[in-house]
Amino acid sequence: MTRLAVNLPKLSRFINRSIVLFTLLFAGLGYYVSSGWYIGAGIFGFFVLINVYLIYIQKDTAVLRNFGLFGQMRYILMSVGPELRQYLYASDTEEKPFNRAEREEVYQKAQGKDSTSSFGSLDNFDSNELKIRHSFYAIDKEKVKPFKVTFGEERGIKNTYTITKPVIISAMSFGALGEHAVRALSRGAKRAGIPMNTGEGGFPKYHLMEGADLIWQMGTAKFGARNDDGSLNEANLRKIASEKNVKMIEIKFSQGAKPGKGGLLPAEKITEEIALLRHVPMGKDVVSPPHHKECVDAPSTVRFIGRVQKIVAKPVGIKFCLGSDKEFRELVREMKKQNTFPDYISLDGAQGGTGAAPKSYMDDIGVPLFPALHSVQNILVEEGVRNKLKLLSAGKLINPGKQMIALSLGADACYTARGFMLALGCIQALQCNRNTCPVGITTHKKELQHGLDIEDKAQRVANYVASLDHEFYELLASTGKKSGTELSVDNLYIPDGYPMDIKAHS
Ligand SMILES: Cc1cc2nc3c(=O)[nH]c(=O)nc-3n(C[C@H](O)[C@H](O)[C@H](O)COP(=O)(O)O)c2cc1C
């Protein structure tokens, strides 16, 4: 019995030879029957020429040298592979970084639709997942105290800043995001009553346009507040901080997706607008160093935080991804020594997102959020300074359950970046670094941004926040607690074999 199977080398030889035969056949028909057949000969002849180039001339790609045009099928299929997997093959719980079930929850919330599910959870209950412990004596959600976190109160400054919802839009710069996305987020944040972090893109022109409260971020390149040598330009910082909508300043030391990594803004990407907003010269590469020029050890880092606090007279936080517990403890001890504390720490887990980073940095560097949060909280408690600052956290905290776990591990509130990208309609095409985002979020191409209607998506942002806020109160009531500050690790179920040693906070 003949077994049918596809022999790809034979099939490709057959196709490539057929192309030659068709060229000859059409040429013959053109000569003997009618000159119209020459069109076909021309088309197939063109394919023959491509095959000659692919098989005999180019040397880059072995597959194309061996299979010619037929080999191109591999690259065509690879290029649409993510879409095919997403739409046809991947199950609801399979994809990364966010599976379809997780994305769908955000889409439903953002569209103001019912985001309940039926029949049962799609999670594995045998896995190493933290869960929230509810109380036998759950309370009515109306009894939960209104959420309120005030930054800067520990230092007794005049310009404190208060948030009243447990979630904030995490840093994403104009540059990583296009104008429409920034404006939709800003308009949505204003409507929802939450602040938005500007990311490290320099002067927040588009963020300011829509009137949201802003947390202005200064990365290691200090875009918008840099001298030519990369040091701090105090006058520019003072000017940005004096904007009415800028409520807090965040000094970024590192981010979860690429901790310890600097960056390069190539001269070609520096348009007139970018040069103006970031205060960088045109026609020259700009280096984003792995650390602030002023910060080379714990004493200089704490001095720098204090210097920025003096300049801006508003709450000043620091953002980082945890590397070493020991280094962090030394930093905290130095804060005690200088009696200088940031108004908040924003802790980014290694699973954080980015506009662009090397894969090795995204995959293999930095401590993931939950163990990092537990360490940072414990160190702050052990050093007796937990009451000196607020603690924010980020790292795939896109739904209320994960946010409640972060609060139980010590966070005061949560940041999310990709949660808000999904609310804007992100389809996880994984093209943020290519300027080709199919839904117009991480692109500057006008024709792609056309798809992102600012007003429609601003409402989705507001709906998403409203739903997260609503479920925050519901979940908290189920734990029997009246306030997020009452949560602790005692509110977590930690399964045997959970890969981190969680002890009660002393
Ligand atoms: C498109 C994009 C751009 C980002 N840009 C910045 C940035 O400018 N500065 C920064 O500190 N973090 C940046 N981040 C990281 C986020 O602010 C956040 O810390 C991280 O993605 C974790 O949150 P998430 O898991 O909710 O996305 C960016 C993330 C994304 C996805």
The ligand as an SDF file (V2000), in Angstrom:
LIG
                    3D

 31 33  0  0  0  0  0  0  0  0999 V2000
    5.3750   50.2130   25.4470 C   0  0  0  0  0  0  0  0  0  0  0  0
    6.0170   50.3550   26.7950 C   0  0  0  0  0  0  0  0  0  0  0  0
    6.8030   51.4680   27.0760 C   0  0  0  0  0  0  0  0  0  0  0  0
    7.4000   51.6100   28.3320 C   0  0  0  0  0  0  0  0  0  0  0  0
    8.1410   52.7370   28.6020 N   0  0  0  0  0  0  0  0  0  0  0  0
    8.6550   52.8970   29.8460 C   0  0  0  0  0  0  0  0  0  0  0  0
    9.3310   54.1000   30.2000 C   0  0  0  0  0  0  0  0  0  0  0  0
    9.4580   55.0520   29.4270 O   0  0  0  0  0  0  0  0  0  0  0  0
    9.8430   54.1820   31.4610 N   0  0  0  0  0  0  0  0  0  0  0  0
    9.6950   53.1800   32.3940 C   0  0  0  0  0  0  0  0  0  0  0  0
   10.1410   53.3090   33.5290 O   0  0  0  0  0  0  0  0  0  0  0  0
    9.0210   52.0550   32.0770 N   0  0  0  0  0  0  0  0  0  0  0  0
    8.4960   51.8890   30.8450 C   0  0  0  0  0  0  0  0  0  0  0  0
    7.7800   50.7660   30.5610 N   0  0  0  0  0  0  0  0  0  0  0  0
    7.5620   49.7700   31.6510 C   0  0  0  0  0  0  0  0  0  0  0  0
    6.2190   49.9860   32.3500 C   0  0  0  0  0  0  0  0  0  0  0  0
    6.1170   51.2820   32.8650 O   0  0  0  0  0  0  0  0  0  0  0  0
    5.9740   48.9930   33.4950 C   0  0  0  0  0  0  0  0  0  0  0  0
    6.9040   49.2420   34.5090 O   0  0  0  0  0  0  0  0  0  0  0  0
    6.0830   47.5380   33.0940 C   0  0  0  0  0  0  0  0  0  0  0  0
    5.5740   47.2950   31.8090 O   0  0  0  0  0  0  0  0  0  0  0  0
    5.3400   46.6580   34.0930 C   0  0  0  0  0  0  0  0  0  0  0  0
    3.9640   46.8940   34.0550 O   0  0  0  0  0  0  0  0  0  0  0  0
    2.9490   45.9620   33.2260 P   0  0  0  0  0  0  0  0  0  0  0  0
    3.3730   44.5500   33.4750 O   0  0  0  0  0  0  0  0  0  0  0  0
    1.6120   46.2900   33.7990 O   0  0  0  0  0  0  0  0  0  0  0  0
    3.0840   46.3270   31.8000 O   0  0  0  0  0  0  0  0  0  0  0  0
    7.1970   50.6030   29.3120 C   0  0  0  0  0  0  0  0  0  0  0  0
    6.3980   49.4900   29.0260 C   0  0  0  0  0  0  0  0  0  0  0  0
    5.8020   49.3590   27.7940 C   0  0  0  0  0  0  0  0  0  0  0  0
    4.9410   48.1550   27.5310 C   0  0  0  0  0  0  0  0  0  0  0  0
  1  2  1  0
  2  3  1  0
  2 30  2  0
  3  4  2  0
  4  5  1  0
  4 28  1  0
  5  6  2  0
  6  7  1  0
  6 13  1  0
  7  8  2  0
  7  9  1  0
  9 10  1  0
 10 11  2  0
 10 12  1  0
 12 13  2  0
 13 14  1  0
 14 15  1  0
 14 28  1  0
 15 16  1  0
 16 17  1  0
 16 18  1  0
 18 19  1  0
 18 20  1  0
 20 21  1  0
 20 22  1  0
 22 23  1  0
 23 24  1  0
 24 25  2  0
 24 26  1  0
 24 27  1  0
 28 29  2  0
 29 30  1  0
 30 31  1  0
M  END
$$$$
